[in-house]
Amino acid sequence: MEDALTKVKNRRYFDKRLVMEVRRSRREQSVLSVVMLDIDHFKSINDRFGHLVGDQAICAIADLLKGALQRPFDEVFRYGGEEFVLLLPNTPEEGANELAEQIRSNVANFALTIGELTIDFTISAGIYSAIATDIHNPTLFTDLADKALYSAKQQGRNRVVLYRNEEEKR
């Protein structure tokens, strides 16, 4: 259930919780929000400072994410590598966006200090919020949040992007 490095919940546990929260969203007709977050230019941190420093950066982000969550059912998971996901049940898009923007700002204003070394970094985030309609396709939430994250990266990083489908764009 727990990621050994960061001490947040792991991907396996996220997959189980996502199924549960998608079912709850459909049953209660409540909005579920998923936020995918990724450390920008993480490879360059590893390349420049080494993997141990990279691990410390990942742990620092995990701690910042945990510290930003206020409600007991909101949870942070390590999704893989330098990528994290927030599962925010009963949270409309506006609330998820506000939280993600607060986290983005906190990270941008944070400096990791290791000895005499100071490392600044940023994160990008993608959000998908909806009332679940298909309980047999829970990965729709992560797939669409990941598309929004990809868009944030394409737009220059250090930003939060909400997923919009083609019908919503009109």
C-alpha positions in Angstrom: 0.0 0.0 0.0 2.8 2.4 0.7 5.6 3.6 -1.5 8.9 2.7 0.2 10.7 6.0 -0.8 8.1 8.6 -0.2 5.8 7.0 2.5 2.7 8.0 0.5 0.3 5.4 -0.9 1.5 3.5 -3.9 0.2 2.9 -7.4 -1.3 -0.4 -6.6 -3.4 1.1 -3.8 -4.3 4.0 -6.0 -5.7 1.6 -8.6 -8.0 0.0 -6.0 -9.1 3.3 -4.5 -9.9 4.7 -7.9 -12.3 1.9 -8.6 -14.0 2.5 -5.3 -14.2 6.2 -5.8 -15.5 5.9 -9.4 -18.3 3.6 -8.1 -19.1 6.0 -5.3 -19.2 9.0 -7.7 -21.7 7.1 -9.9 -23.8 5.9 -7.0 -23.9 9.3 -5.2 -23.8 11.4 -8.4 -20.9 13.4 -6.9 -18.0 14.9 -8.7 -14.6 13.0 -8.5 -11.5 14.9 -9.4 -8.1 13.4 -10.3 -5.0 15.6 -10.4 -1.9 14.2 -12.1 1.4 16.0 -11.1 4.9 15.7 -12.5 8.2 17.3 -11.5 9.3 19.4 -14.4 12.7 18.6 -15.9 13.3 15.9 -13.4 15.8 14.0 -15.5 18.1 17.0 -15.4 18.0 17.0 -11.6 19.1 13.3 -11.6 21.7 14.0 -14.3 23.2 17.1 -12.6 23.0 16.1 -9.0 22.7 12.3 -8.9 19.9 9.9 -8.1 20.1 10.4 -4.3 19.4 14.1 -4.7 16.6 13.2 -7.1 15.1 10.9 -4.5 15.2 13.7 -1.9 13.4 15.9 -4.4 10.7 13.3 -4.9 10.3 13.0 -1.1 10.1 16.7 -0.7 7.3 16.9 -3.3 5.5 14.1 -1.5 5.7 16.0 1.8 4.4 19.2 0.1 1.5 17.3 -1.4 0.6 15.6 1.9 0.8 19.0 3.6 -1.6 20.6 1.1 -4.5 18.1 1.6 -7.1 19.2 4.1 -9.8 16.6 4.0 -9.6 13.0 5.3 -10.7 11.3 2.1 -8.3 13.3 -0.1 -5.2 11.3 -0.8 -1.8 11.6 -2.5 -0.3 8.6 -4.3 3.1 8.1 -6.0 2.0 7.1 -9.5 5.5 6.3 -10.8 8.9 7.9 -11.1 8.5 11.6 -10.4 4.7 11.5 -11.0 2.1 11.8 -8.4 -1.7 11.7 -8.4 -4.3 13.2 -6.1 -7.6 11.5 -5.6 -10.2 14.1 -4.6 -13.7 12.6 -4.0 -16.6 14.9 -3.9 -14.5 17.8 -5.3 -15.7 20.0 -8.1 -13.3 21.2 -10.8 -12.9 24.6 -9.2 -11.8 23.1 -5.9 -9.4 20.7 -7.6 -8.0 23.6 -9.7 -7.6 25.8 -6.6 -5.7 23.1 -4.7 -3.5 22.2 -7.7 -2.6 25.9 -8.2 -1.8 26.3 -4.5 0.5 23.2 -4.7 2.1 24.5 -7.9 2.8 27.8 -6.3 4.1 26.3 -3.1 6.6 24.1 -5.1 7.7 27.1 -7.2 8.5 29.0 -4.0 10.2 26.1 -2.4 14.0 25.4 -2.5 15.4 22.0 -1.5 18.6 22.5 0.5 21.0 19.6 0.9 24.2 20.7 2.6 25.4 23.7 0.6 23.3 22.7 -2.4 20.1 24.5 -3.2 17.7 23.1 -5.9 14.7 25.0 -7.3 12.1 23.1 -9.3 8.6 23.3 -10.5 5.7 21.0 -11.2 3.0 20.7 -13.8 -0.5 19.4 -13.2 -3.4 18.1 -15.2 -7.0 17.8 -13.8 -10.0 15.8 -14.8 -13.3 16.3 -12.8 -16.6 14.6 -13.5 -19.4 12.5 -12.2 -18.6 9.0 -13.2 -20.9 7.4 -15.8 -19.1 4.2 -16.5 -17.9 2.2 -13.5 -16.2 -0.3 -15.8 -13.7 2.3 -17.1 -12.1 3.9 -14.0 -8.9 4.7 -15.9 -10.8 7.3 -17.9 -10.1 9.7 -15.0 -6.3 9.1 -15.0 -6.2 9.0 -18.8 -7.9 12.4 -19.2 -6.0 14.0 -16.3 -2.8 12.7 -17.9 -3.8 14.3 -21.2 -4.3 17.6 -19.4 -0.8 17.1 -17.7 0.7 16.6 -21.2 -0.9 19.8 -22.3 0.6 21.6 -19.3 4.0 20.3 -20.3 3.4 21.4 -24.0 2.4 24.9 -22.9 5.7 25.4 -21.1 5.5 23.6 -17.7 5.0 25.1 -14.3 1.2 25.3 -14.8 -2.1 23.6 -14.1 -4.4 22.6 -17.0 -8.0 21.4 -16.8 -9.1 18.7 -19.2 -11.7 20.0 -21.6 -13.4 17.7 -24.2 -14.3 19.0 -27.6 -17.9 19.6 -26.7 -17.0 21.7 -23.7 -14.6 23.8 -25.8 -17.4 25.1 -28.1 
